[in-house]
Amino acid sequence: MNEIGSEFSFEISNSVHNDKSFFPDTGFFVFSGRTAIETILRNEPSIHSALLPSYCCDSMIEPFRKAGIKVDFFPVNYNNGFNIEINRLDNIDCLLWCNYFGFNSQMPDLSEFISHGGIIIEDITHSLFSVKQYHKQSHYLVASLRKWEPVLCGGYCASHNHNKVLEIVPRTPPPNLFMEQKKNAMKLKKKYLSGDTSIEKQIFLHMFAESNEWLSNNYSNLSIDEYSKQMLLNTDYHNHRNIRINNARILYDGLKNHSNIKFLYPIEWMDCPIFVPIIIKEKRDFYRKKLIENNIYCPIHWPKPSAKCKSNLYDMELSLICDQRYTENDMSRMVEVLNN
């Protein structure tokens, strides 16, 4: 039975698509999403206080924490729909806005905040393949790229709609030891998935875990590696986007009558999904376990951060896989497991 989900295996891009429109020339590739946020903060030393969404990954908070910036949170919850409330911006220098899951969610009018010198950083990790990738009000864009394509590492940051140029940008490549370990883990997974019975799964899972832990603790001031950069610049994004959208539609259609599952967003809001987020109020972990028993590995967004973030989504959300690695039959299999 084919596995669905988890880390990418190693691939060599044969595409010469070279569609750079996803990454405007005003931006830079860096080591990770954390590095991207850190880079923006290094270029904006006037930021001393920031307002972040209460529903987020700890990796989004960490660069602010490391820079000594005071962080507070605006409420993001599920209440018969996805709700974001930004009701106070007093004494705030910076707002971090997150586009969630590649579905359209309108940014509120922040013109007054901007007129008083407020800076908006927009995390476009989840909307990277979307037609509407970012909002016009944003001053800076940041993204983590590892959940989209089989790269060893990858982040992106850009100055947008803003006269300020990013002058402080990482130039140091990642150490070879990290790159080789991550590449070897991806190669072993590829062999394992192709049916090589000599490969023990726990070996490459351990290598992935070590690589990710190293990345979490050593992201500062590093650029992207050349392999990952070329992979990103030579990907047929339009093809991958179409596959994701088609896969997501199969999940929506197959689960629309499920008594315990609701969708975080109506399908009409879909642009290009990184995952299909579903809401399971009482038995989320039960359904996730059933998927795992069938070799389907769907992540939760996110583990509760160490900071005091309050959102009911941490306990209810499950992210269904829909990316370009998988076929319509794979999506139907996921639907069948959840429905049964």
Secondary structure, DSSP 8 states (H G I E B T S, - for coil): ---EESS------------GGGS-TTEEEES-HHHHHHHHHHH-TT--EEEEESS--HHHHHHHHHTT-EEEEE-EEESSSEEE-----TT-SEEEEE--TTB-------HHHHHTT-EEEEE-STTTTSSS-S-TT-SEEEEE-TTTS--SS-EEEEE-SSS--------B---HHHHHHHHHHHHHHHHHHTT-TT--HHHHHHHHHHHHHHHHHS-TTBB--HHHHHHHHT--HHHHHHHHHHHHHHHHHHHTT-SS-EESS-GGGBSS-SSEEEE-TTTHHHHHHHHHHTTEE---S----SS----GGGGTEEEE---TT--HHHHHHHHHHHH-
